[in-house]
């Protein structure tokens, strides 16, 4: 399932489960996946994204808008959390794929950090300077 098919109003847990592989109604690994999702949210909080209090999920009731009001870049957050969970929960056996996923995760983490530290500029105001 491509990340683009995740809606901002989808369950966080169910979205990540679908991206990793298990059906959303298959529950034996929910606790493990929830723990990995919450670890990713803690990292996002440390780099300055999301609410000031670290966000965490407890089940399938929390949706992406519960984490971030600014929905413009939520797919990057979904992708980052998916990669973190995938690498921990279901790492690939190929060293080339593993290396590629790690590099993608590190790049997204860097870009999300830059996004958190960059003030929002009104692109319609040509008098502003970065």
N, C-alpha and C positions, 0 to 999 in steps of 0.2 A: 504494500500500500504506500503510494507516494505521500510525502509530507503535505503536499499541496491539497490533498483530499481531507485534511483535518480542519474542521470548522472551529472558529473561536468559541463556539458554544458547546463543543464536545467535551465529554468527560476526559480529564487529564489521564487518569488511569487507563480507561478504555482505549484512548488514542495511542498511548505508548504500547499497550499490549498488542494492538492491531499492527503497529509498525514492527514490533519485535517478532511477532508470529502467532502467539496463541489467540484464539477467539476471545472476544471481550467477555463472553459468558463462562469461560473456563477459569476457575478460581484457585486451583491449588498453589499457584505461584504468586498470587496477589500480594502477600506480605513481603516477599522478596522484592518484587517490582516496586511496591510502594516505598520500601526503604531506599532503593536506588534512585527513585524519582525525588524523594525528599533530600537525599544527598546532593543531587544536581541543583535543587532549589537553594540549598545552603550555599553552594558555590556561587550561584547567580546573585544571591544576596550579598556575598562578600565582595563581588565586583561592582555592586551598586545597582542591580536590576531588581525590580519588584518592590513590594512594600518594605518599609523600614524594619518591621518585625519579620524574621525569617518565615517564609510561607511553607506550609506542609499540607499534604493531603492525608486523609484517613481512609479513603475508599473511593468509590466511583462517583460520588456526588459533586466533587469540586470540578469546575470547568476552567478553561484558560482565562476567561475574563476575571475570574476570582484572583488570579495571580497578577495580571497586568491590565491596567485601564487603557494604556496606549497600545492599541491592537495593530498598529502599522507594521510592526516587525515581529509579530508573534510567531510566524513560521520559523524564524531563526531560533527562537527559544524552544519550539517544539523539536526542531532538528537537533539542537544541542542536547536536550534531555534524552531524546531517543538514542543518540550516539553514546552518551554516557551509560545509559542503561544497557544498551546492546553490548558494549564492550565488557561490562561486568557480568551481565546475566547470560549472554549467549555469544561469547567471543568466536570469531571465525577461526577455523583451523589453519587456513592459509596465512603464512606470515606476510605475504604481500597485501592481502585484504586487511589484515589486522593493522599493518603499518599505515595503510591508506585511511582507515577509519580513525585511527589515532590522530593523524595529521589533520583530517577534517574537523575533528573535535577541538583540537588545539587552535586551529584557525578561527572557528566559530567563537570559542571562548575569548580569543583576542579581540575579534570584531565586536562582540557583545560588550566587552570591557570598554572599548573605544566609544561605542554608542552610549554607554552609561555615563562616560566622562565628558562627552561632547554636548555643549548646550544646543538646544533646538533653535534653529535659525528659520525665520520666516522668509521663504524663498521669493515671496512677492515684494518684499521690501529691499530695493536695490541699494539703500543707503547703509545697510549693515555690512560690517566686515568681520570675517571669521577671526 
